[in-house]
Amino acid sequence: MKREELRLAIEEPARQVGLTFEAGLVDLMLEQAGDEPGQLPLLEFVLRRLWEDRRGGELHHEAYKAMGQLQGAIAKKAESLYLKLNEDDQHKVQQIFLRLVRPGEGEADTRRRATFAEVGEGLRSLAKTLADERLLVTSQVAGSSEETIEVSHEALIRHWERLKQWVEADRRFLAWQLRLNAAVKEWEGNKRSSDLLLRGIQLTESVDWLKKKPDYLSPVEREFVTVSKNRKKRNLIAAATIAGLMLILIGALSWSWKEGVTVKYTVSIVKARLHLVSVLEPEMVEIPVGDFLQGDVITRPNNPLRKVTVNGFMIGKYEVTFEEYDRYVELTGGRSPNDEMLGRERRPVIDVMWEDAVDYAKWLSKATGKGYRLPTASEWEYAAGSGGKDTMWAGTSDENQLKDYAVYMVNSKQVEPVGSKKPNDFGLYDMSGNVFEMVRDCFAKAGKECNTHMIRGGCRGNKAETLRISYEHPSMVGTRNNLTGFRLAQDIP
């Protein structure tokens, strides 16, 4: 509908019942409505609210502003409706809306249209209620009896804080689900060909999500993942002879005896290499070769800066999280760190000592066939300073900007989820603040033995000075606390 047609649709019904609009109100509403498909339901909703709050025979700016204007009004309506639902229906509303949002990658989140088969037929009744409240829009697929559903207006995605929090918390899952949905459609469009079933890393990731969020997958998505998993098992069984399996088992047990590790630890590695279990690997960032001035003349004035050349390497985009470390504990039967009620999942793992971090890197290397390790102090400082660009903190050398890049005593007393602040120019998060990070280097020795390890970056309770990327902190051997975590590095082949 063109702008002038829309104006007529707003003004004419009001005129016929003796209502008027305060000067400029219709123009403002038209400007904010834009040309989105959901503009009519949204305008209808707002006009109804304006009529309820009219002043005599006038629909006025004050009422429009009070409801949050066009975009804020629908968000307030959504929150009000949500709070009236029981806990079970609130969970279902979350399922519905998450299915209808396309997470942006470096851009704004947008809505997507889904069929009721994707959303779940069991949610149809609740979805219809949301549509009756003008929060959703339903339509018929041309030439088909299939119905689709979508968010009535993207203002809901941009302004409903609860929905924004849901999307942010499940951003990785939603991005994966879009890829899965495309794979399912291709599979069904090709008569469910076994050639299009999931395999390798895609299958491992999908099985893990199916285990974590079964209610958020449609029946056909769950079937697709399950069929793929069963096919993988059948292929493994068919491909492996009894003699081959015996050789693997004998070799693994022999290795575990030599290394002094448990059978469960060994079996976890064998299963991971055969893709029978999923392993959570850190997201890595490639750091280019370069040189920089390393050293700390502020706390060590007699220790001059020195030029250091760093070979190219990979380093974790984030610190290793509880989610990743807990998977390692689950598979190996190792010690589970205590989060001290500070939170787990996407928060950096704490209550680990230097030896725990080294053991984790060794296990992950064997389970994946990749070489993980702790970064050296030079690698860490080079990466934190974006290759020498930043000399004070990771992401900035301006203390006024530090709160945007670091979790420290100015803005938090809690361990925050990784990635809560801005990254530095290399795309690395939290290298200043949140938790200290272990590196390979020794801080001090007793004779030939290291009795104090080095940790870097400062933590949530520190002042800005202590967060400096050049600041080398000591940590006694065997120490576990709630202030220290780690991130991993890799050599580039």
SULRAMO-V554823 format. One line per field, one symbol per residue. ss: DSSP state (2 for helix, 1 for strand, 0 for the rest). A space follows every 50 residues. Layout:
BEGIN
ss: ???
END
This chain:
BEGIN
ss: 00222222222222220001100022222222200000222222222222 22001001102222220022222222222222200022222222222220 11000000011001122220222222222222000111110000001111 10002222202222222220222222222222222222200002220002 22222222222202220022222222222222222222200222222222 22222222200022222222222000000000011110011111000000 00000111110011110000122222222222000000000000001100 00022222222222222200011100222222220000000010010022 22220010000000001000000000000000100111111111110011 1111110000000222200001111100000001100111100
END
